[in-house]
Every structure is written in structure tokens, then in C-alpha cells.
Amino acid sequence: MTDESDPAVTAEELQALFDRAPLEASARGLRVLPAVMKDPDVFFSAPEVSLDDALDVAVASGAAFVSIEEDFFDAAEFLDVDLDEVPASIRNAAASHDGDRTGVLVRWHVGGTSYIFWAKATWWRDMEVELEEQQEDADEKQARGRRERQQRAQQLIREAIADPGIRAAKPMSRKPVVEAFIRSRMTSDDDGGAGLALLWAPGRVAEEWRSAYALLDQTAGHFITDLRDLDDWQRVKWQSSARRDVLRRFAMSRTGGWAPTDKWVKDMDDRSAPTK
């Protein structure tokens, strides 16, 4: 990350460095050749290290040649960032420096180690800092928006799970009921939290239903005993349809209003029905 403490030099100093580097290299017996080298193992940054000191290191380390390069500013590339709107101050500054020199690089390679001396323009460093700050603000705004959408989605899901109508809906046809519940609470077409809830709520509701009936199945013996003690069940115990209605209502009372599947009712009725 770039910050204002990063060393940098003025545009005039960059020009002077570029003009002087070949002369100083030649004076030290170094050839200047165009070359492409790997990322540096050793990095010298101007003005913390002078060009003269860097070239002295090149000579002392036994470099056969150095490569001197320039970097130039591309305003369009610089402004191609993930921001809804780049501030006018940055756009104007970028336009005013389009094509300007951003840095001078002197590279060499000795014994498996690559070296680079790098000088960059103060104005470029300052623009990078400002753009990065804008990017950080935008990232934080997006992160805050995601958190808010997720929190709203979780709230809508909790409301859906607690809704008596959703709990009483038949499991096989409950998904559209859940979706209608969420849509009825959308504040706008751009309600991102409700959009997430539409995706997540049916599955979460199903998980709650499964958990409730898993617990009921684990205590099936007590459930059947309590069911048979009901006056309503005793009155209709020889009438299969009415008996299953009683069983269904009793199961819902034990699970907080969650309706069972028809298969669950049939299986539990087979286990609890009276024998002649």
C-alpha cells in the first residue's frame, strides 16, 4: 500500500536522474543495455538511497551491465478502478499528468540476485495515496452494505420461522408460502436484504421443521402415551381419519405449531392406533 511517507522525488529530479544515470554508469565502467530482469531481490528506493550509491553497489557486486528504464503515466489505466465515481480532483490531476514520467528504474543482475534502484515522482505517489483512500472508503461502504443486507435477511428469516401461518403450512407446499411472506415485507424492488432472505429462508425454515420433528421422533414413546390419554383421541380412536386429525393437531402442539407431513402422520398413527 502507498502512503505519504513513501520516498519520492520531483519531476525535475526524475529527469535529472534519467539524464545522469547512463553517464554515471559509464563512468564506473558499466555498460548500459536494454534488458528484462526478474523482480528484485534487492530494492533501493530514491531518495533514501542515491543513484551514486546504488551504482557503486553495482560495481562492487561485479555487475556486467545495468538497464535503465522509464515509466510513464497512463491516466485511463490509473482511473480504471472499482469505484462508483472517481472524485473530480483525482480525475483532473490524472488528466493533467497523462503521459508524464512516473519513475526511473536502474536494474542489474549478479550471481543469481537481481537489484533495482527505483525513483518515483512525488505527484504520482500523492495521487496513489488519494485514490487508495477513496478505494478504502468505497470498500468499507460496500462491506457495511453487505452487513446491513445480511442482518435484514436474518431478521426476515427469524420472522418467517416464527410465523404461525408458515409453521402450519404443509411441508411439501411451504416454499411458496415462505416466499410470499418475504415478498410482503419488501420495502422496494432494491431491497437486497429481502432478496437474500428469498434465497435462504425456505432452507432455514425446512431446517427448523426437521429439527422439531427429529426431537419429537426421539421422544415418540412419551408422545404416543400422552396422545392416547387425550379425551379427543379416545373418542375417535376407532375412526382412522378423525384419529389422524387429532394426532396431527397434537404433533403441532408439541412442535410449536409445525405441521407434519402426511407420511409422518400415517407412520405415527400406525404405531399409536388401538389394536382390536
Secondary structure as UniProt FT lines:
FT   TURN            4..5
FT   HELIX           11..27
FT   TURN            28..29
FT   STRAND          31..32
FT   STRAND          42..45
FT   TURN            46..48
FT   HELIX           51..60
FT   TURN            61..62
FT   STRAND          65..72
FT   HELIX           75..78
FT   HELIX           88..96
FT   TURN            97..99
FT   STRAND          101..110
FT   TURN            111..112
FT   STRAND          113..121
FT   HELIX           122..162
FT   HELIX           164..168
FT   HELIX           171..173
FT   HELIX           174..183
FT   TURN            184..185
FT   TURN            189..190
FT   HELIX           192..218
FT   HELIX           220..228
FT   HELIX           231..236
FT   TURN            237..238
FT   HELIX           240..254
FT   TURN            255..256
FT   HELIX           262..272
//
